[in-house]
Amino acid sequence: MALGPKTFLFCGSDADGQRSAAIYSLLGTAKLNGLDPELYLRHILEKTADFPINRIQQLLLWNFYKTQMDLA
C-alpha cells in the first residue's frame, strides 16, 4: 500500500491526519521488523491506560521485539 500526502486528505482535520500517519508509521515499522502489527498494536493499546510513564520505554518496538523473541 502506498501512503502519501493525498492519503490523509479525508481524515477530517490536520490533527487527525497526523494521528493516522503516526499509527501507519508504527504499524509499518513493526512489519518491517518482522512483528505482527496487529499483535503489537493490541499490546500497546492494552498496556497504555495504566502504564507508569517512567517505564514507557518498555513499550517501545525494540523492547517488544526482544520479549517476543524470548518467548519463541
Contacts in CASP RR format, 6 or more apart in sequence:
PFRMAT RR
TARGET T0000
AUTHOR 0000-0000-0000
METHOD contacts of the structure
MODEL  1
MALGPKTFLFCGSDADGQRSAAIYSLLGTAKLNGLDPELYLRHILEKTAD
FPINRIQQLLLWNFYKTQMDLA
3 21 0 8 1.000
3 24 0 8 1.000
8 16 0 8 1.000
8 17 0 8 1.000
8 20 0 8 1.000
8 21 0 8 1.000
11 17 0 8 1.000
11 19 0 8 1.000
11 20 0 8 1.000
23 41 0 8 1.000
26 40 0 8 1.000
26 41 0 8 1.000
26 44 0 8 1.000
26 61 0 8 1.000
27 37 0 8 1.000
27 40 0 8 1.000
27 41 0 8 1.000
28 37 0 8 1.000
29 61 0 8 1.000
30 36 0 8 1.000
30 37 0 8 1.000
30 40 0 8 1.000
30 41 0 8 1.000
30 61 0 8 1.000
31 37 0 8 1.000
33 61 0 8 1.000
33 62 0 8 1.000
33 65 0 8 1.000
34 65 0 8 1.000
35 61 0 8 1.000
35 64 0 8 1.000
35 65 0 8 1.000
35 68 0 8 1.000
40 61 0 8 1.000
40 64 0 8 1.000
43 59 0 8 1.000
43 64 0 8 1.000
44 59 0 8 1.000
47 59 0 8 1.000
48 59 0 8 1.000
51 58 0 8 1.000
51 59 0 8 1.000
57 63 0 8 1.000
END
